[in-house]
Amino acid sequence: MNQSIKVLSNLVKSSNTSRSLINAGSRRSVLFKTLNTNNTVRNFSTKQSKIDKDDEKTFDYTDKLVVQKLETYIPCYTIMNQDGIVSKPEQDPNFSQEVVTKMYKTMVLLNTMDSILYDVQRQGRISFYMTSFGEEAIHIGSASALDMGDTIFAQYRETGVFLWRGFTVDDIVNQCCTNDLDDGKGRQMPMHFGSKKINLQTISSPLTTQLPQAVGSSYAQKLAGEKNCTIVYFGEGAASEGDFHAAMNFAATLSTPTIFFCRNNKWAISTPSKEQYKGDGIAGRGPNGYGIRTIRVDGNDIWAVHNVTKLARKIAVEEQVPVLIEAMTYRVGHHSTSDDSSRYRTVEEINYWKETKNPINRLKNYMVRKNWWTEDQEKAIVAESRQLVRESLMKAEKRKKPALSEIFNDVYSELTPNLIEQQKELEEHLKLYPDEYPIDQYAK
């Protein structure tokens, strides 16, 4: 275990509350059976042999009548300032120049792609888009600490995570253009990616549904004896949904290897975080609320995010328990292309974060200090990124839409009689009115 992990371990405190939750669950006798890799049956039962008298092991009884209030806040872990200076060198992940350059290039590519595709949507060439301006360090910092065997449940602002794991610009642009190379076959809104190849569960629009699903995924990993975890990303606004609390409680009581990664970017569309919750943010709900180990981190510090995610994964996989991460950052862009954030926040506020807390510039300053980066390289990578996205867009727009027959596929393994009938009706209708529909724009 390196020094940064040791230091971080001191920040993660396991609350006794988890015992009461486990004891509460242990009053029920539930038997689970699964096949492990050796095809032998493994039993999981919460039935206990001893009598559970009360909760005396989790708290003290007192004759003092005191109303409890919030006294202390969970600290925010950070190790690199905006000038790229690491406060404690032993906590620097010390990646090679090659790896750091790859991280930086991915962040620049994401930022460039966001700028171009946002404008493309404004031109009416795609229907929808969501940028990640200001949150790039969260994506690359967390993704670089994960294993390719780990399962990812994303919300809709984690595009950099997908890029780091091998999702290409072509994959993203094809999906946004919903052409015949779109893995989703044109059935999803833009930005709703999915890829079995990189272990990414398809994104869905309904808010927070991915959290309980992620707990189910990680519970399956636990029952199967896998040495992987599931990470689920969400915003602080999503934490106001009931699914957040259900997921946290299930993860705590079932002790699942789940990493809950909250991107607290201060805005849930137009609702500021100060109106979204009280108390100690999202992190405060972890230790005392659900007995879940918790870390708060500077989301604009890529090395802090990496260290925190690496430690969270180690705990989740080795100890088979959930971990909550709250990454403090700021959403520089609009919520989506359907939003105009100038109606509810000032330009001065945006520029403050854009200029003084920029995560891309922070990593760039780190590289410059090591003599790993020059302005000529900067100009070259920006030009290269723009060219890559533009070429991908030109190719994607020239392709046809997915075949109309894809409307009926993948609902069942084989088409059912009613689907066959509907498909036949559609074909006959299109034959009757060929001039009313742009059939030539669809693949055969």
BABA-97944 format. One record per residue: residue number from 1; z, y, x of N, C-alpha, C in turn. Coordinates in steps of 0.05 Angstrom, whole numbers. Last residue first. Layout:
R_resi_n_z_n_y_n_x_ca_z_ca_y_ca_x_c_z_c_y_c_x
R_NUM_Z_Y_X_Z_Y_X_Z_Y_X
...
//
This chain:
R_resi_n_z_n_y_n_x_ca_z_ca_y_ca_x_c_z_c_y_c_x
R_444_-909_-12_-619_-915_-35_-636_-895_-57_-633
R_443_-875_52_-621_-885_28_-607_-891_6_-626
R_442_-897_111_-656_-878_88_-652_-891_65_-638
R_441_-934_147_-668_-914_156_-649_-894_133_-642
R_440_-965_129_-709_-976_126_-682_-956_134_-661
R_439_-939_144_-755_-936_116_-746_-945_113_-717
R_438_-918_191_-784_-929_191_-757_-927_164_-743
R_437_-939_188_-853_-919_182_-832_-932_181_-804
R_436_-980_197_-886_-955_211_-892_-934_207_-870
R_435_-1022_164_-878_-1025_192_-870_-1000_208_-873
R_434_-1010_115_-902_-1011_117_-872_-1012_146_-862
R_433_-989_91_-952_-988_120_-945_-989_124_-915
R_432_-996_36_-953_-1006_52_-976_-1007_82_-969
R_431_-972_20_-907_-1001_15_-910_-1013_32_-932
R_430_-920_33_-917_-934_48_-896_-964_43_-897
R_429_-908_-5_-956_-907_23_-963_-923_40_-942
R_428_-912_-52_-928_-931_-47_-950_-932_-18_-957
R_427_-869_-45_-892_-896_-49_-882_-917_-43_-903
R_426_-826_-43_-929_-832_-21_-912_-861_-22_-901
R_425_-828_-95_-951_-832_-72_-968_-839_-47_-952
R_424_-816_-125_-906_-842_-128_-918_-848_-104_-936
R_423_-763_-109_-898_-783_-104_-877_-811_-106_-888
R_422_-739_-129_-944_-740_-101_-939_-761_-93_-918
R_421_-746_-185_-935_-758_-172_-959_-760_-142_-955
R_420_-715_-191_-890_-744_-198_-889_-758_-184_-912
R_419_-666_-179_-911_-677_-161_-891_-707_-166_-888
R_418_-659_-221_-947_-660_-194_-958_-672_-175_-937
R_417_-658_-266_-911_-679_-263_-931_-681_-235_-942
R_416_-643_-243_-843_-635_-256_-868_-657_-251_-889
R_415_-662_-255_-777_-666_-239_-801_-659_-255_-826
R_414_-610_-277_-734_-636_-281_-746_-638_-264_-771
R_413_-563_-251_-720_-578_-265_-699_-607_-271_-708
R_412_-563_-186_-753_-555_-215_-751_-572_-228_-729
R_411_-578_-139_-730_-557_-139_-750_-545_-167_-752
R_410_-622_-143_-696_-595_-142_-685_-572_-138_-705
R_409_-673_-109_-735_-663_-128_-715_-634_-123_-707
R_408_-691_-69_-767_-680_-93_-780_-668_-112_-760
R_407_-711_-30_-735_-692_-22_-756_-677_-46_-767
R_406_-750_-51_-704_-723_-51_-693_-702_-42_-713
R_405_-798_-41_-728_-785_-67_-734_-757_-68_-723
R_404_-816_5_-706_-802_7_-732_-788_-19_-739
R_403_-802_12_-636_-817_0_-657_-802_1_-684
R_402_-780_75_-610_-778_46_-613_-794_36_-637
R_401_-833_124_-592_-807_117_-604_-805_86_-606
R_400_-869_128_-529_-867_125_-558_-838_120_-567
R_399_-865_177_-476_-864_150_-487_-861_150_-517
R_398_-862_228_-459_-889_217_-463_-888_189_-476
R_397_-809_237_-449_-821_250_-473_-849_240_-479
R_396_-800_210_-402_-787_201_-427_-800_212_-451
R_395_-828_240_-363_-836_212_-369_-825_203_-396
R_394_-800_288_-366_-829_287_-371_-838_259_-378
R_393_-749_271_-351_-753_282_-377_-783_281_-385
R_392_-757_256_-298_-748_237_-317_-753_246_-345
R_391_-771_306_-276_-790_284_-276_-783_262_-296
R_390_-722_334_-284_-747_343_-297_-768_321_-298
R_389_-687_305_-252_-682_306_-281_-708_314_-295
R_388_-710_312_-201_-705_285_-211_-702_286_-242
R_387_-709_368_-195_-734_353_-195_-731_326_-207
R_386_-654_377_-194_-670_389_-215_-697_374_-217
R_385_-640_349_-147_-629_341_-173_-646_352_-196
R_384_-668_378_-108_-674_349_-112_-664_340_-139
R_383_-643_428_-111_-672_425_-117_-679_397_-123
R_382_-591_412_-95_-595_424_-122_-625_422_-130
R_381_-601_393_-44_-592_374_-64_-595_385_-92
R_380_-619_440_-17_-637_416_-19_-628_398_-42
R_379_-576_474_-19_-601_482_-32_-619_458_-37
R_378_-540_443_12_-534_450_-15_-559_457_-31
R_377_-564_441_62_-561_416_47_-556_422_17
R_376_-559_496_74_-585_484_72_-585_458_56
R_375_-504_501_77_-518_514_55_-546_503_51
R_374_-474_437_94_-484_463_100_-498_475_75
R_373_-422_391_110_-440_402_90_-448_430_99
R_372_-384_372_144_-401_352_132_-422_364_114
R_371_-342_399_168_-369_402_180_-388_380_170
R_370_-296_398_141_-300_376_158_-327_377_173
R_369_-303_443_110_-281_443_129_-284_420_150
R_368_-342_424_75_-349_445_95_-328_446_117
R_367_-313_389_44_-334_378_61_-341_399_83
R_366_-279_424_17_-267_402_33_-288_392_53
R_365_-316_454_-11_-300_467_10_-287_447_29
R_364_-334_415_-46_-353_426_-27_-337_439_-4
R_363_-289_407_-78_-298_385_-60_-317_396_-39
R_362_-289_458_-102_-265_449_-87_-273_426_-68
R_361_-337_461_-129_-333_479_-106_-309_469_-89
R_360_-325_424_-169_-347_419_-150_-344_436_-125
R_359_-282_447_-198_-278_422_-183_-300_416_-163
R_358_-260_513_-202_-284_496_-202_-281_471_-185
R_357_-224_552_-210_-214_524_-212_-237_504_-211
R_356_-247_602_-207_-223_597_-191_-214_568_-191
R_355_-294_602_-239_-295_613_-212_-271_605_-195
R_354_-282_576_-287_-307_571_-274_-307_579_-244
R_353_-234_600_-302_-234_571_-295_-260_564_-279
R_352_-254_652_-311_-230_647_-294_-231_618_-284
R_351_-295_646_-348_-302_653_-320_-278_648_-301
R_350_-265_636_-394_-283_616_-384_-289_621_-354
R_349_-237_684_-400_-222_659_-397_-240_637_-385
R_348_-279_720_-406_-261_723_-384_-246_697_-379
R_347_-301_706_-455_-317_700_-431_-299_702_-406
R_346_-252_677_-500_-265_699_-486_-281_690_-462
R_345_-261_639_-561_-248_644_-535_-265_665_-520
R_344_-288_635_-609_-259_630_-610_-246_632_-582
R_343_-341_645_-604_-329_654_-629_-298_650_-628
R_342_-360_621_-560_-355_650_-558_-341_661_-583
R_341_-374_569_-571_-346_574_-564_-339_604_-561
R_340_-409_541_-617_-411_566_-603_-382_575_-596
R_339_-438_475_-625_-415_493_-623_-422_519_-609
R_338_-475_437_-620_-470_446_-647_-448_467_-648
R_337_-476_421_-569_-497_439_-576_-494_449_-605
R_336_-404_422_-558_-430_409_-559_-451_430_-566
R_335_-365_458_-538_-358_430_-545_-383_413_-546
R_334_-391_494_-481_-386_491_-510_-378_462_-516
R_333_-358_488_-416_-380_491_-434_-371_491_-463
R_332_-307_480_-394_-322_505_-388_-344_510_-408
R_331_-249_455_-408_-277_451_-417_-292_478_-415
R_330_-205_438_-357_-214_459_-375_-243_453_-382
R_329_-146_397_-344_-171_410_-336_-179_431_-356
R_328_-103_346_-328_-104_374_-337_-129_388_-326
R_327_-99_283_-351_-112_299_-331_-115_327_-342
R_326_-52_235_-359_-61_260_-372_-72_278_-350
R_325_-49_166_-367_-56_188_-348_-64_212_-365
R_324_-9_110_-377_-21_134_-389_-25_155_-368
R_323_-15_40_-374_-8_65_-360_-23_88_-374
R_322_10_-26_-393_-7_-2_-396_3_22_-380
R_321_15_-85_-351_27_-65_-369_8_-41_-371
R_320_10_-124_-309_1_-129_-336_15_-111_-357
R_319_18_-117_-256_42_-120_-272_35_-125_-302
R_318_-35_-116_-236_-15_-133_-223_10_-137_-240
R_317_-63_-81_-271_-73_-108_-265_-51_-126_-254
R_316_-31_-35_-276_-42_-48_-300_-49_-77_-294
R_315_-21_-20_-222_1_-27_-240_-9_-43_-264
R_314_-74_-10_-205_-57_-30_-191_-34_-39_-209
R_313_-89_31_-240_-103_5_-241_-86_-17_-228
R_312_-55_71_-223_-53_62_-251_-67_34_-253
R_311_-73_79_-170_-46_69_-175_-44_57_-203
R_310_-125_98_-182_-122_75_-165_-94_62_-170
R_309_-113_144_-211_-127_122_-224_-124_96_-209
R_308_-88_174_-170_-73_168_-195_-86_144_-209
R_307_-129_180_-132_-104_167_-125_-88_157_-150
R_306_-168_208_-163_-174_182_-151_-148_167_-145
R_305_-141_256_-174_-150_238_-196_-155_210_-186
R_304_-134_275_-122_-111_269_-139_-118_250_-161
R_303_-188_283_-108_-171_263_-93_-146_256_-109
R_302_-206_322_-145_-218_295_-145_-201_275_-130
R_301_-177_364_-185_-173_355_-157_-182_326_-156
R_300_-178_375_-237_-198_388_-221_-196_381_-191
R_299_-134_352_-261_-160_340_-266_-183_353_-251
R_298_-74_338_-236_-93_360_-236_-121_349_-238
R_297_-37_293_-278_-52_299_-254_-69_324_-258
R_296_18_253_-297_2_277_-303_-11_286_-277
R_295_31_187_-315_26_205_-293_10_229_-304
R_294_74_135_-340_57_158_-344_54_175_-319
R_293_88_75_-374_89_90_-349_67_111_-350
R_292_116_73_-438_92_69_-422_94_87_-397
R_291_150_78_-481_158_62_-458_135_55_-440
R_290_136_112_-521_126_85_-522_134_67_-499
R_289_166_160_-514_155_152_-540_148_123_-542
R_288_182_163_-461_202_161_-482_191_152_-509
R_287_130_158_-433_155_145_-425_175_141_-447
R_286_88_186_-468_87_160_-456_114_147_-450
R_285_91_237_-486_93_216_-506_95_188_-494
R_284_81_270_-444_108_268_-453_112_246_-474
R_283_25_271_-439_41_255_-421_69_250_-431
R_282_11_310_-476_5_282_-482_21_263_-464
R_281_64_359_-479_36_351_-479_32_322_-487
R_280_120_362_-490_109_359_-463_82_347_-464
R_279_118_404_-549_132_386_-530_117_385_-504
R_278_62_403_-594_85_416_-582_98_396_-563
R_277_-10_409_-606_15_394_-603_37_412_-592
R_276_-49_445_-620_-54_417_-624_-29_400_-622
R_275_-41_496_-605_-39_490_-634_-43_461_-640
R_274_-48_492_-552_-22_502_-561_-19_499_-591
R_273_-101_476_-546_-81_456_-543_-53_466_-553
R_272_-143_505_-598_-130_505_-571_-108_485_-570
R_271_-199_485_-632_-170_485_-634_-158_484_-606
R_270_-253_477_-630_-244_505_-631_-213_507_-632
R_269_-251_420_-596_-272_438_-608_-261_466_-607
R_268_-196_426_-568_-207_405_-586_-226_419_-604
R_267_-182_449_-504_-196_455_-529_-205_430_-543
R_266_-158_430_-457_-147_453_-471_-160_461_-497
R_265_-171_382_-436_-188_405_-428_-181_430_-444
R_264_-145_327_-417_-135_350_-431_-149_375_-422
R_263_-165_267_-422_-177_291_-411_-166_315_-427
R_262_-128_210_-413_-131_233_-430_-143_256_-414
R_261_-133_144_-409_-140_167_-393_-147_191_-411
R_260_-97_88_-407_-103_109_-426_-109_134_-409
R_259_-110_26_-386_-106_53_-375_-115_72_-396
R_258_-79_-37_-398_-96_-15_-409_-89_11_-394
R_257_-60_-94_-401_-69_-79_-377_-89_-57_-385
R_256_-6_-96_-449_-34_-101_-441_-41_-84_-417
R_255_44_-110_-479_41_-108_-449_13_-113_-440
R_254_53_-107_-531_38_-131_-522_35_-131_-492
R_253_79_-58_-535_93_-82_-544_79_-108_-535
R_252_40_-23_-513_67_-25_-502_80_-51_-510
R_251_-6_-30_-544_-7_-35_-515_20_-39_-503
R_250_14_-16_-595_4_-43_-590_4_-49_-560
R_249_25_38_-584_47_20_-592_38_-9_-588
R_248_-25_60_-572_-3_61_-552_19_41_-559
R_247_-53_50_-620_-61_37_-595_-39_37_-574
R_246_-24_81_-656_-26_52_-661_-33_38_-635
R_245_-34_132_-634_-6_121_-635_-6_91_-640
R_244_-89_136_-640_-77_139_-614_-49_126_-614
R_243_-98_132_-694_-107_110_-677_-95_112_-649
R_242_-83_181_-715_-66_158_-718_-73_135_-700
R_241_-97_237_-671_-105_217_-691_-85_194_-692
R_240_-84_267_-630_-71_275_-655_-78_255_-677
R_239_-115_252_-588_-88_242_-588_-72_250_-613
R_238_-161_281_-593_-161_254_-603_-133_242_-605
R_237_-146_326_-564_-149_328_-593_-149_301_-606
R_236_-148_309_-512_-121_314_-523_-123_318_-553
R_235_-197_255_-508_-188_283_-505_-161_287_-518
R_234_-206_194_-471_-204_209_-496_-194_237_-490
R_233_-222_129_-445_-221_158_-442_-220_172_-470
R_232_-193_71_-422_-204_84_-446_-200_114_-442
R_231_-202_12_-385_-195_41_-384_-208_54_-408
R_230_-176_-51_-374_-194_-35_-391_-184_-6_-390
R_229_-176_-94_-315_-163_-78_-336_-185_-65_-353
R_228_-172_-158_-283_-184_-133_-289_-169_-119_-311
R_227_-165_-213_-274_-153_-194_-257_-167_-167_-259
R_226_-153_-255_-331_-171_-240_-314_-155_-220_-297
R_225_-129_-289_-369_-120_-290_-341_-138_-275_-322
R_224_-140_-285_-422_-159_-301_-406_-150_-303_-377
R_223_-101_-249_-438_-99_-277_-447_-117_-296_-431
R_222_-120_-202_-412_-94_-214_-405_-92_-243_-413
R_221_-168_-194_-438_-168_-198_-409_-142_-211_-400
R_220_-148_-185_-490_-165_-208_-485_-166_-214_-455
R_219_-123_-137_-480_-106_-160_-488_-122_-186_-484
R_218_-166_-104_-470_-148_-110_-447_-129_-134_-454
R_217_-189_-104_-521_-204_-113_-498_-185_-121_-475
R_216_-148_-81_-552_-157_-108_-558_-172_-120_-534
R_215_-148_-31_-528_-124_-48_-526_-131_-77_-532
R_214_-198_-13_-544_-193_-17_-515_-168_-35_-511
R_213_-190_-7_-598_-210_-27_-589_-205_-33_-560
R_212_-154_35_-600_-145_8_-608_-164_-14_-599
R_211_-194_74_-577_-168_68_-566_-157_41_-574
R_210_-240_84_-605_-242_68_-581_-215_60_-570
R_209_-230_118_-647_-232_90_-653_-232_72_-628
R_208_-229_173_-635_-206_156_-627_-208_127_-634
R_207_-276_194_-683_-257_201_-662_-234_181_-659
R_206_-341_167_-689_-314_171_-701_-292_174_-680
R_205_-385_155_-652_-377_182_-659_-349_185_-671
R_204_-381_110_-596_-385_115_-624_-374_143_-631
R_203_-412_79_-540_-397_101_-551_-402_104_-581
R_202_-409_12_-520_-425_33_-532_-407_54_-545
R_201_-375_-3_-460_-378_-8_-488_-392_17_-501
R_200_-398_-20_-398_-392_3_-415_-397_-4_-444
R_199_-412_-53_-355_-388_-58_-370_-379_-34_-386
R_198_-462_-46_-335_-440_-32_-321_-414_-34_-336
R_197_-491_-80_-369_-494_-83_-340_-471_-69_-325
R_196_-484_-63_-420_-470_-88_-412_-470_-90_-382
R_195_-476_0_-441_-490_-16_-421_-473_-40_-414
R_194_-488_60_-479_-475_34_-477_-490_17_-457
R_193_-480_127_-505_-490_107_-487_-475_80_-489
R_192_-491_176_-537_-476_152_-546_-487_128_-530
R_191_-524_218_-526_-498_218_-512_-481_194_-520
R_190_-558_221_-589_-558_225_-560_-529_227_-550
R_189_-540_170_-638_-543_198_-630_-545_200_-599
R_188_-575_107_-642_-551_123_-637_-559_152_-632
R_187_-621_79_-645_-603_77_-668_-578_95_-665
R_186_-658_72_-605_-661_95_-623_-641_95_-646
R_185_-643_28_-574_-666_26_-592_-667_48_-613
R_184_-607_30_-534_-596_31_-561_-617_30_-583
R_183_-638_34_-490_-625_9_-494_-613_7_-522
R_182_-701_64_-492_-672_68_-498_-659_41_-505
R_181_-753_57_-488_-738_47_-466_-707_51_-470
R_180_-776_83_-531_-776_54_-532_-761_41_-508
R_179_-730_139_-540_-756_127_-538_-754_96_-536
R_178_-690_181_-546_-693_158_-565_-721_146_-564
R_177_-675_220_-512_-702_223_-525_-707_201_-545
R_176_-627_199_-496_-627_225_-509_-654_231_-523
R_175_-645_153_-471_-628_151_-494_-628_177_-510
R_174_-675_174_-429_-688_156_-449_-672_154_-474
R_173_-634_200_-401_-655_216_-414_-670_199_-435
R_172_-603_156_-382_-591_177_-399_-613_192_-414
R_171_-640_126_-353_-625_113_-375_-614_135_-394
R_170_-655_165_-314_-675_154_-334_-661_141_-358
R_169_-608_169_-286_-617_192_-301_-638_183_-322
R_168_-571_106_-294_-590_125_-281_-596_149_-298
R_167_-511_76_-279_-527_86_-301_-545_107_-289
R_166_-476_66_-237_-503_56_-235_-521_63_-258
R_165_-426_88_-236_-427_59_-239_-456_48_-239
R_164_-436_143_-236_-424_130_-212_-426_100_-212
R_163_-456_150_-287_-474_154_-264_-462_140_-239
R_162_-410_141_-317_-433_122_-320_-452_125_-296
R_161_-379_184_-302_-369_157_-298_-392_137_-298
R_160_-409_227_-321_-407_222_-292_-397_195_-285
R_159_-401_225_-376_-427_217_-366_-426_212_-336
R_158_-360_232_-412_-354_218_-388_-379_209_-374
R_157_-353_250_-466_-356_269_-444_-348_256_-418
R_156_-343_215_-505_-370_224_-504_-374_245_-482
R_155_-306_166_-492_-308_182_-516_-337_193_-518
R_154_-309_96_-471_-311_125_-467_-310_140_-493
R_153_-283_41_-443_-288_53_-469_-287_83_-466
R_152_-299_-7_-395_-296_22_-401_-302_27_-430
R_151_-269_-58_-356_-284_-50_-380_-278_-21_-386
R_150_-280_-80_-289_-263_-67_-309_-280_-57_-332
R_149_-315_-97_-252_-307_-116_-272_-289_-105_-294
R_148_-319_-57_-216_-342_-60_-235_-336_-80_-256
R_147_-257_-21_-213_-273_-44_-205_-296_-47_-225
R_146_-242_49_-197_-244_25_-215_-260_3_-202
R_145_-244_95_-170_-220_79_-166_-220_53_-182
R_144_-288_122_-185_-288_112_-157_-264_94_-152
R_143_-274_142_-235_-293_120_-233_-293_106_-206
R_142_-240_185_-222_-229_161_-236_-248_137_-232
R_141_-274_221_-195_-248_213_-184_-237_187_-196
R_140_-316_228_-230_-321_214_-205_-295_205_-192
R_139_-289_252_-276_-308_230_-278_-310_214_-252
R_138_-258_293_-256_-245_272_-271_-264_247_-271
R_137_-295_327_-233_-277_313_-216_-263_290_-230
R_136_-322_350_-278_-336_331_-261_-317_315_-243
R_135_-308_388_-314_-293_363_-315_-305_341_-296
R_134_-341_432_-314_-312_436_-308_-296_410_-306
R_133_-386_408_-361_-380_429_-342_-350_432_-339
R_132_-411_369_-390_-385_362_-377_-376_383_-358
R_131_-444_375_-455_-441_379_-426_-413_371_-416
R_130_-482_341_-502_-455_350_-495_-453_352_-465
R_129_-533_347_-553_-524_343_-525_-496_353_-521
R_128_-589_333_-596_-560_338_-592_-554_333_-562
R_127_-644_324_-601_-629_333_-624_-600_342_-618
R_126_-694_352_-558_-676_331_-565_-657_342_-586
R_125_-726_397_-565_-739_373_-555_-721_349_-557
R_124_-708_448_-578_-715_429_-600_-727_403_-591
R_123_-687_480_-541_-716_483_-545_-726_464_-567
R_122_-636_463_-538_-640_489_-550_-670_494_-556
R_121_-646_416_-509_-637_414_-536_-642_441_-551
R_120_-658_439_-460_-679_423_-474_-671_420_-503
R_119_-610_461_-445_-632_479_-451_-654_464_-467
R_118_-583_413_-436_-572_432_-456_-595_451_-464
R_117_-612_391_-395_-614_378_-422_-601_396_-443
R_116_-599_427_-353_-627_424_-362_-628_412_-390
R_115_-543_423_-348_-556_449_-352_-584_446_-364
R_114_-536_368_-339_-524_381_-362_-538_408_-368
R_113_-562_363_-289_-573_349_-313_-562_362_-339
R_112_-526_392_-258_-554_400_-261_-567_388_-285
R_111_-479_362_-262_-479_390_-270_-507_400_-275
R_110_-497_313_-241_-487_314_-268_-488_343_-278
R_109_-510_329_-189_-530_318_-206_-522_320_-236
R_108_-459_344_-170_-480_364_-172_-503_354_-191
R_107_-434_293_-172_-423_316_-187_-444_337_-191
R_106_-466_265_-136_-465_256_-164_-454_278_-182
R_105_-456_293_-88_-483_293_-99_-483_284_-129
R_104_-402_279_-81_-410_307_-86_-438_309_-98
R_103_-405_224_-73_-389_235_-95_-398_263_-102
R_102_-437_222_-27_-447_210_-52_-432_221_-76
R_101_-402_247_8_-428_259_2_-440_248_-24
R_100_-362_208_10_-356_235_-1_-382_249_-8
R_99_-391_166_34_-380_163_7_-375_190_-6
R_98_-405_188_85_-425_178_67_-416_176_38
R_97_-356_200_107_-374_222_101_-395_213_81
R_96_-305_157_76_-325_164_97_-342_187_88
R_95_-242_178_51_-267_165_48_-286_174_71
R_94_-186_192_49_-201_188_74_-226_171_71
R_93_-150_205_10_-161_178_10_-177_171_35
R_92_-92_238_32_-122_240_30_-133_212_30
R_91_-41_232_43_-49_226_16_-79_229_11
R_90_-33_249_94_-29_221_90_-37_212_61
R_89_-38_305_90_-60_289_100_-58_259_94
R_88_-20_344_40_-8_322_56_-30_303_65
R_87_-56_382_22_-29_390_29_-15_369_46
R_86_-121_394_39_-104_373_29_-76_379_40
R_85_-164_445_21_-143_438_40_-125_417_26
R_84_-202_469_-11_-208_443_1_-188_433_21
R_83_-188_513_-37_-201_518_-11_-208_491_2
R_82_-159_495_-80_-187_504_-85_-202_509_-59
R_81_-122_438_-54_-125_464_-67_-154_472_-69
R_80_-100_373_-66_-121_390_-53_-124_416_-68
R_79_-61_348_-95_-59_347_-66_-79_364_-51
R_78_-19_340_-152_-44_351_-140_-40_352_-110
R_77_12_323_-213_6_315_-185_-20_327_-176
R_76_57_357_-250_28_352_-248_21_347_-219
R_75_118_330_-281_103_346_-262_73_338_-261
R_74_143_332_-346_131_315_-326_114_332_-307
R_73_199_374_-357_171_367_-362_161_350_-339
R_72_264_374_-389_247_373_-366_218_365_-373
R_71_284_380_-442_297_393_-419_278_395_-395
R_70_281_380_-511_265_377_-486_277_393_-463
R_69_342_358_-541_319_376_-539_305_371_-512
R_68_388_327_-587_373_327_-562_349_347_-563
R_67_450_345_-610_421_345_-617_405_347_-592
R_66_509_309_-607_491_327_-593_462_323_-603
R_65_571_290_-613_549_296_-631_531_318_-618
R_64_600_238_-577_592_266_-576_568_271_-595
R_63_612_186_-572_625_200_-594_619_230_-594
R_62_558_139_-560_575_162_-552_589_173_-577
R_61_524_85_-528_537_96_-552_556_118_-544
R_60_463_84_-491_492_84_-493_501_94_-520
R_59_405_40_-492_418_66_-493_448_62_-496
R_58_389_-12_-483_370_9_-480_382_37_-481
R_57_427_-50_-494_416_-49_-467_398_-26_-462
R_56_438_-47_-547_458_-36_-529_447_-34_-500
R_55_412_-59_-594_397_-45_-573_415_-34_-552
R_54_436_-125_-612_429_-97_-618_414_-85_-595
R_53_427_-182_-607_449_-170_-621_443_-142_-630
R_52_386_-232_-609_384_-203_-603_404_-188_-619
R_51_401_-294_-582_404_-276_-605_403_-247_-596
R_50_351_-331_-544_377_-317_-547_377_-299_-572
R_49_299_-349_-546_320_-368_-552_347_-355_-556
R_48_242_-319_-579_262_-319_-558_285_-338_-566
R_47_173_-315_-588_198_-326_-598_218_-328_-575
R_46_123_-299_-574_144_-279_-572_171_-289_-582
R_45_78_-338_-535_96_-336_-558_117_-315_-553
R_44_21_-366_-516_35_-341_-514_52_-338_-539
R_43_-7_-419_-478_7_-410_-502_22_-384_-496
R_42_-70_-443_-459_-47_-427_-451_-34_-416_-477
R_41_-106_-501_-445_-95_-484_-465_-70_-470_-455
R_40_-159_-500_-396_-134_-511_-406_-122_-491_-426
R_39_-204_-483_-369_-207_-495_-395_-182_-510_-405
R_38_-195_-452_-326_-195_-481_-321_-198_-496_-347
R_37_-193_-400_-345_-217_-408_-330_-218_-438_-324
R_36_-163_-413_-410_-166_-398_-384_-190_-409_-370
R_35_-165_-404_-479_-174_-421_-457_-176_-404_-431
R_34_-107_-391_-520_-133_-384_-508_-140_-403_-486
R_33_-64_-375_-572_-75_-395_-555_-102_-386_-544
R_32_-3_-348_-592_-31_-343_-586_-40_-365_-567
R_31_45_-341_-641_34_-359_-621_4_-353_-617
R_30_102_-305_-656_73_-306_-658_62_-323_-635
R_29_156_-286_-688_147_-309_-672_117_-311_-676
R_28_191_-225_-680_171_-240_-694_162_-263_-676
R_27_224_-203_-645_237_-214_-669_217_-230_-686
R_26_195_-180_-606_203_-207_-601_218_-219_-625
R_25_188_-127_-620_166_-145_-624_175_-174_-622
R_24_237_-108_-605_230_-106_-633_207_-126_-639
R_23_234_-118_-550_254_-133_-566_247_-132_-595
R_22_195_-81_-537_189_-109_-533_209_-126_-549
R_21_222_-34_-550_197_-40_-564_190_-70_-562
R_20_265_-37_-516_270_-37_-544_245_-44_-560
R_19_238_-33_-467_253_-57_-474_258_-59_-503
R_18_216_18_-466_198_-5_-469_212_-30_-476
R_17_258_50_-456_249_48_-484_231_25_-488
R_16_267_56_-404_281_33_-417_272_30_-446
R_15_207_72_-369_229_79_-387_241_54_-399
R_14_189_78_-302_188_60_-325_212_66_-343
R_13_156_131_-271_181_119_-278_179_102_-304
R_12_119_154_-222_116_138_-245_142_123_-251
R_11_129_179_-175_126_196_-198_124_180_-224
R_10_131_140_-138_156_153_-144_154_171_-168
R_9_78_127_-133_96_108_-146_122_121_-154
R_8_58_168_-101_52_168_-130_71_150_-145
R_7_76_150_-52_85_175_-62_81_177_-93
R_6_47_102_-47_76_102_-46_88_127_-59
R_5_-5_120_-48_4_103_-70_34_103_-71
R_4_-6_149_0_-11_163_-25_-1_147_-49
R_3_2_109_39_23_129_34_19_143_8
R_2_-20_43_14_-21_66_31_-1_87_23
R_1_0_-24_17_0_0_0_0_25_18
//
